[in-house]
């Protein structure tokens, strides 16, 4: 019997997700059906928690929340269950290497903090127009040396670092950074992005914390996603769903491949009916 359904946000629960976070009508209807059948619902995203609040308002459904790729976990009443940050020493070293060693391979990086701030640092070769688009997309402040000093003191804590790079370059950048910064969790999170988070932190570790909090077994959990940062969630939950547009290496690691959250929800209901 499946007791909780956990969905990735961008590319899964919502498709065109630059500024709005409203699921389409079919997904909205499917989530309501799951809720009406006493299945708990959660969203797991790389975004800040405030994006999940917007999903809640649109759906009018209380959600358990896994945000910043697992760095923050909250219940339906927004009570904090878990929070983790990049170590200051690790953040300093990563930023130093981004500025000096990796700058030729990246378009920008963004520091995401516990105060819901995004600090944006573009590479020098990126055009002003592209800078404007990225800044608008991430709703960011430009990262100044003053900001950097504050971030690396105790005024704000860095939850993750989002790095924009090329479609093919992301694989070699991931491999290099994983070898160099082995005390941090590093994932591909989109077609052009790599993210660095706290050690032993992922959507999978966050799912474990949420399931323990709810006293639900991994055998009673379903997870759906479309990217590499969703794979730890697949490994934790018995019922894993990959979106059909995912890369082949992602689909290979899921129990099911579906075209939508609505299709996955139908499968969950079918599994539960057979368990009765």
C-alpha positions, 0 to 999 in steps of 0.5 A: 500500500502506497501511503505517500507520493513525492513529486519533483517540481520543474519538468515533472509536476510543472513543465514550463516553470520560469516564474509560475508554479501551477500544475496543469489541470490533469496533474492537479486533478490527480493530486486531489484524487490521491489526497482524497484517498488518504495518500500524503503528498510531498514536493521535492525540488531544487528551488527554495521552499517559497516555491512550494508555498505557491504550489500549495496555494494553487492546489489548495492542498497541504504539502510536505516540503523538500527544498534546495535539493534536500537541504530543507525539509518541512511538514504540512504546517511548515514546521522544520524537520531538517536543515543543512548548510555548506560548511564555510570552509567548503563554500570558500574553497568552491567559490575560489575554484569557481572564480579561478579554475572553472570560470572558463567552463561556466556561464554563472554561479548562484549562491542560495542562502537560508534567508531566501536570497540568491546571489548571482555571479556571471562569468566575464565573457557572458553578454549583458543581455544574457546576464539580464535574462539569468538575473531575472530568471533567478530573481537574484542580487549581483554577488559583490565582494561585500556580499561574499564577506557576509555570506562567509561569516555568520550572517547568512548560510549557504544552502547550495551553489547553482552553476550554469554551464554548457549542455555537454560540458556539465558532465566533465564539470560534474566529474572534475568537481566530484573528485575535487570537492568530495565533502560536498554533494554535487549533482546535474540538476538540469540540461545546463546546470550543476549544483553543489550542496552540503555533504551527505545531502540529497533528495534521497536523504531528505526523503528518508528523514521525511519518511522517518518523521511520518513513520512510513516505510520506503516500501510504502512510498512513491517518487517521481522525477526527471533529472539526476538529482532525483535518482537518490529519491528513486533509490529510497522509494520502492515505487519510482517513476521517471518522466518519459522525457528524461535521459535514458540513464535516468529512466533505466533506474526507475521502476516505471516510466510515465508521461505525466504525474497524472499517469503516475498517480493512476498507477499508484491508485491501481497498485493500492487497489490491488493491495486491498 
